[in-house]
């Protein structure tokens, strides 16, 4: 990642080139995709910077945070995979590292002999609490976009994610009789 800002926006230049090559119908989509990918890189660098002192990747932090939000600090492995929206192999690798570091334990599921239960240890809970404090202070409170624009961007991305099949908005609850 460059430490000094570039003298021009390379994504705007790429858009100009798309238009110059006659790809007008694809220029806006290319600009969107490239902008989101670059924004991802910038945000991930900030997140990784905040998590580095805790020896956590974002994947490891997400698992700890998910467990900290659950009742009793435990969740079936399959549920963790679904909620984190990653491949089971990635979850297994993340859990192995967290287990090795004493931050989570894997136990047999009490009702399903084929399943594993992930359990947050006291050390994992303490590390997660410290990491979320750092992320809140260094990234989440001021992500770099003013609040009204941030709220609109989040709504726009949620609509995109829902239309892509990422989730389904539940219907509103009926009014009581």
MODELLER restraints for C-alpha pairs under 7 A, 6 or more apart:
rsr = mdl.restraints
at = mdl.atoms
rsr.add(forms.Gaussian(group=physical.xy_distance, feature=features.Distance(at['CA:11:A'], at['CA:31:A']), mean=6.43, stdev=0.5))
rsr.add(forms.Gaussian(group=physical.xy_distance, feature=features.Distance(at['CA:11:A'], at['CA:34:A']), mean=6.90, stdev=0.5))
rsr.add(forms.Gaussian(group=physical.xy_distance, feature=features.Distance(at['CA:11:A'], at['CA:35:A']), mean=6.94, stdev=0.5))
rsr.add(forms.Gaussian(group=physical.xy_distance, feature=features.Distance(at['CA:15:A'], at['CA:27:A']), mean=5.61, stdev=0.5))
rsr.add(forms.Gaussian(group=physical.xy_distance, feature=features.Distance(at['CA:15:A'], at['CA:31:A']), mean=6.12, stdev=0.5))
rsr.add(forms.Gaussian(group=physical.xy_distance, feature=features.Distance(at['CA:18:A'], at['CA:24:A']), mean=6.65, stdev=0.5))
rsr.add(forms.Gaussian(group=physical.xy_distance, feature=features.Distance(at['CA:18:A'], at['CA:27:A']), mean=5.58, stdev=0.5))
rsr.add(forms.Gaussian(group=physical.xy_distance, feature=features.Distance(at['CA:19:A'], at['CA:27:A']), mean=6.37, stdev=0.5))
rsr.add(forms.Gaussian(group=physical.xy_distance, feature=features.Distance(at['CA:46:A'], at['CA:139:A']), mean=6.57, stdev=0.5))
rsr.add(forms.Gaussian(group=physical.xy_distance, feature=features.Distance(at['CA:47:A'], at['CA:135:A']), mean=6.74, stdev=0.5))
rsr.add(forms.Gaussian(group=physical.xy_distance, feature=features.Distance(at['CA:47:A'], at['CA:139:A']), mean=6.61, stdev=0.5))
rsr.add(forms.Gaussian(group=physical.xy_distance, feature=features.Distance(at['CA:48:A'], at['CA:57:A']), mean=6.56, stdev=0.5))
rsr.add(forms.Gaussian(group=physical.xy_distance, feature=features.Distance(at['CA:48:A'], at['CA:58:A']), mean=6.74, stdev=0.5))
rsr.add(forms.Gaussian(group=physical.xy_distance, feature=features.Distance(at['CA:50:A'], at['CA:134:A']), mean=6.04, stdev=0.5))
rsr.add(forms.Gaussian(group=physical.xy_distance, feature=features.Distance(at['CA:50:A'], at['CA:135:A']), mean=5.93, stdev=0.5))
rsr.add(forms.Gaussian(group=physical.xy_distance, feature=features.Distance(at['CA:50:A'], at['CA:138:A']), mean=6.62, stdev=0.5))
rsr.add(forms.Gaussian(group=physical.xy_distance, feature=features.Distance(at['CA:51:A'], at['CA:57:A']), mean=6.68, stdev=0.5))
rsr.add(forms.Gaussian(group=physical.xy_distance, feature=features.Distance(at['CA:51:A'], at['CA:131:A']), mean=6.34, stdev=0.5))
rsr.add(forms.Gaussian(group=physical.xy_distance, feature=features.Distance(at['CA:54:A'], at['CA:131:A']), mean=6.80, stdev=0.5))
rsr.add(forms.Gaussian(group=physical.xy_distance, feature=features.Distance(at['CA:59:A'], at['CA:94:A']), mean=6.85, stdev=0.5))
rsr.add(forms.Gaussian(group=physical.xy_distance, feature=features.Distance(at['CA:60:A'], at['CA:94:A']), mean=5.87, stdev=0.5))
rsr.add(forms.Gaussian(group=physical.xy_distance, feature=features.Distance(at['CA:61:A'], at['CA:128:A']), mean=6.78, stdev=0.5))
rsr.add(forms.Gaussian(group=physical.xy_distance, feature=features.Distance(at['CA:64:A'], at['CA:124:A']), mean=6.64, stdev=0.5))
rsr.add(forms.Gaussian(group=physical.xy_distance, feature=features.Distance(at['CA:64:A'], at['CA:128:A']), mean=5.97, stdev=0.5))
rsr.add(forms.Gaussian(group=physical.xy_distance, feature=features.Distance(at['CA:65:A'], at['CA:128:A']), mean=6.26, stdev=0.5))
rsr.add(forms.Gaussian(group=physical.xy_distance, feature=features.Distance(at['CA:67:A'], at['CA:73:A']), mean=4.91, stdev=0.5))
rsr.add(forms.Gaussian(group=physical.xy_distance, feature=features.Distance(at['CA:67:A'], at['CA:74:A']), mean=5.75, stdev=0.5))
rsr.add(forms.Gaussian(group=physical.xy_distance, feature=features.Distance(at['CA:67:A'], at['CA:75:A']), mean=6.67, stdev=0.5))
rsr.add(forms.Gaussian(group=physical.xy_distance, feature=features.Distance(at['CA:67:A'], at['CA:120:A']), mean=6.05, stdev=0.5))
rsr.add(forms.Gaussian(group=physical.xy_distance, feature=features.Distance(at['CA:68:A'], at['CA:125:A']), mean=6.50, stdev=0.5))
rsr.add(forms.Gaussian(group=physical.xy_distance, feature=features.Distance(at['CA:73:A'], at['CA:119:A']), mean=5.77, stdev=0.5))
rsr.add(forms.Gaussian(group=physical.xy_distance, feature=features.Distance(at['CA:73:A'], at['CA:120:A']), mean=5.20, stdev=0.5))
rsr.add(forms.Gaussian(group=physical.xy_distance, feature=features.Distance(at['CA:74:A'], at['CA:117:A']), mean=6.55, stdev=0.5))
rsr.add(forms.Gaussian(group=physical.xy_distance, feature=features.Distance(at['CA:74:A'], at['CA:118:A']), mean=5.33, stdev=0.5))
rsr.add(forms.Gaussian(group=physical.xy_distance, feature=features.Distance(at['CA:74:A'], at['CA:119:A']), mean=4.32, stdev=0.5))
rsr.add(forms.Gaussian(group=physical.xy_distance, feature=features.Distance(at['CA:74:A'], at['CA:120:A']), mean=6.22, stdev=0.5))
rsr.add(forms.Gaussian(group=physical.xy_distance, feature=features.Distance(at['CA:75:A'], at['CA:117:A']), mean=5.58, stdev=0.5))
rsr.add(forms.Gaussian(group=physical.xy_distance, feature=features.Distance(at['CA:75:A'], at['CA:118:A']), mean=5.33, stdev=0.5))
rsr.add(forms.Gaussian(group=physical.xy_distance, feature=features.Distance(at['CA:75:A'], at['CA:119:A']), mean=6.79, stdev=0.5))
rsr.add(forms.Gaussian(group=physical.xy_distance, feature=features.Distance(at['CA:76:A'], at['CA:115:A']), mean=6.97, stdev=0.5))
rsr.add(forms.Gaussian(group=physical.xy_distance, feature=features.Distance(at['CA:76:A'], at['CA:116:A']), mean=5.82, stdev=0.5))
rsr.add(forms.Gaussian(group=physical.xy_distance, feature=features.Distance(at['CA:76:A'], at['CA:117:A']), mean=4.31, stdev=0.5))
rsr.add(forms.Gaussian(group=physical.xy_distance, feature=features.Distance(at['CA:76:A'], at['CA:118:A']), mean=5.93, stdev=0.5))
rsr.add(forms.Gaussian(group=physical.xy_distance, feature=features.Distance(at['CA:77:A'], at['CA:116:A']), mean=5.65, stdev=0.5))
rsr.add(forms.Gaussian(group=physical.xy_distance, feature=features.Distance(at['CA:77:A'], at['CA:117:A']), mean=5.73, stdev=0.5))
rsr.add(forms.Gaussian(group=physical.xy_distance, feature=features.Distance(at['CA:77:A'], at['CA:118:A']), mean=6.05, stdev=0.5))
rsr.add(forms.Gaussian(group=physical.xy_distance, feature=features.Distance(at['CA:81:A'], at['CA:87:A']), mean=6.78, stdev=0.5))
rsr.add(forms.Gaussian(group=physical.xy_distance, feature=features.Distance(at['CA:81:A'], at['CA:88:A']), mean=5.84, stdev=0.5))
rsr.add(forms.Gaussian(group=physical.xy_distance, feature=features.Distance(at['CA:81:A'], at['CA:91:A']), mean=6.20, stdev=0.5))
rsr.add(forms.Gaussian(group=physical.xy_distance, feature=features.Distance(at['CA:98:A'], at['CA:104:A']), mean=5.61, stdev=0.5))
rsr.add(forms.Gaussian(group=physical.xy_distance, feature=features.Distance(at['CA:99:A'], at['CA:105:A']), mean=5.63, stdev=0.5))
rsr.add(forms.Gaussian(group=physical.xy_distance, feature=features.Distance(at['CA:102:A'], at['CA:123:A']), mean=6.95, stdev=0.5))
rsr.add(forms.Gaussian(group=physical.xy_distance, feature=features.Distance(at['CA:103:A'], at['CA:120:A']), mean=6.31, stdev=0.5))
rsr.add(forms.Gaussian(group=physical.xy_distance, feature=features.Distance(at['CA:103:A'], at['CA:121:A']), mean=5.32, stdev=0.5))
rsr.add(forms.Gaussian(group=physical.xy_distance, feature=features.Distance(at['CA:103:A'], at['CA:123:A']), mean=5.53, stdev=0.5))
rsr.add(forms.Gaussian(group=physical.xy_distance, feature=features.Distance(at['CA:103:A'], at['CA:124:A']), mean=3.91, stdev=0.5))
rsr.add(forms.Gaussian(group=physical.xy_distance, feature=features.Distance(at['CA:104:A'], at['CA:118:A']), mean=6.65, stdev=0.5))
rsr.add(forms.Gaussian(group=physical.xy_distance, feature=features.Distance(at['CA:104:A'], at['CA:119:A']), mean=5.41, stdev=0.5))
rsr.add(forms.Gaussian(group=physical.xy_distance, feature=features.Distance(at['CA:104:A'], at['CA:120:A']), mean=4.54, stdev=0.5))
rsr.add(forms.Gaussian(group=physical.xy_distance, feature=features.Distance(at['CA:104:A'], at['CA:121:A']), mean=5.20, stdev=0.5))
rsr.add(forms.Gaussian(group=physical.xy_distance, feature=features.Distance(at['CA:104:A'], at['CA:124:A']), mean=6.27, stdev=0.5))
rsr.add(forms.Gaussian(group=physical.xy_distance, feature=features.Distance(at['CA:105:A'], at['CA:118:A']), mean=5.86, stdev=0.5))
rsr.add(forms.Gaussian(group=physical.xy_distance, feature=features.Distance(at['CA:105:A'], at['CA:119:A']), mean=5.08, stdev=0.5))
rsr.add(forms.Gaussian(group=physical.xy_distance, feature=features.Distance(at['CA:105:A'], at['CA:120:A']), mean=6.52, stdev=0.5))
rsr.add(forms.Gaussian(group=physical.xy_distance, feature=features.Distance(at['CA:105:A'], at['CA:121:A']), mean=6.82, stdev=0.5))
rsr.add(forms.Gaussian(group=physical.xy_distance, feature=features.Distance(at['CA:106:A'], at['CA:116:A']), mean=6.31, stdev=0.5))
rsr.add(forms.Gaussian(group=physical.xy_distance, feature=features.Distance(at['CA:106:A'], at['CA:117:A']), mean=5.68, stdev=0.5))
rsr.add(forms.Gaussian(group=physical.xy_distance, feature=features.Distance(at['CA:106:A'], at['CA:118:A']), mean=4.80, stdev=0.5))
rsr.add(forms.Gaussian(group=physical.xy_distance, feature=features.Distance(at['CA:106:A'], at['CA:119:A']), mean=6.23, stdev=0.5))
rsr.add(forms.Gaussian(group=physical.xy_distance, feature=features.Distance(at['CA:107:A'], at['CA:116:A']), mean=5.69, stdev=0.5))
rsr.add(forms.Gaussian(group=physical.xy_distance, feature=features.Distance(at['CA:107:A'], at['CA:117:A']), mean=5.11, stdev=0.5))
rsr.add(forms.Gaussian(group=physical.xy_distance, feature=features.Distance(at['CA:107:A'], at['CA:118:A']), mean=6.46, stdev=0.5))
rsr.add(forms.Gaussian(group=physical.xy_distance, feature=features.Distance(at['CA:108:A'], at['CA:115:A']), mean=6.48, stdev=0.5))
rsr.add(forms.Gaussian(group=physical.xy_distance, feature=features.Distance(at['CA:108:A'], at['CA:116:A']), mean=4.82, stdev=0.5))
rsr.add(forms.Gaussian(group=physical.xy_distance, feature=features.Distance(at['CA:108:A'], at['CA:117:A']), mean=5.85, stdev=0.5))
rsr.add(forms.Gaussian(group=physical.xy_distance, feature=features.Distance(at['CA:109:A'], at['CA:115:A']), mean=5.40, stdev=0.5))
rsr.add(forms.Gaussian(group=physical.xy_distance, feature=features.Distance(at['CA:109:A'], at['CA:116:A']), mean=4.99, stdev=0.5))
rsr.add(forms.Gaussian(group=physical.xy_distance, feature=features.Distance(at['CA:109:A'], at['CA:117:A']), mean=5.09, stdev=0.5))
rsr.add(forms.Gaussian(group=physical.xy_distance, feature=features.Distance(at['CA:162:A'], at['CA:168:A']), mean=6.16, stdev=0.5))
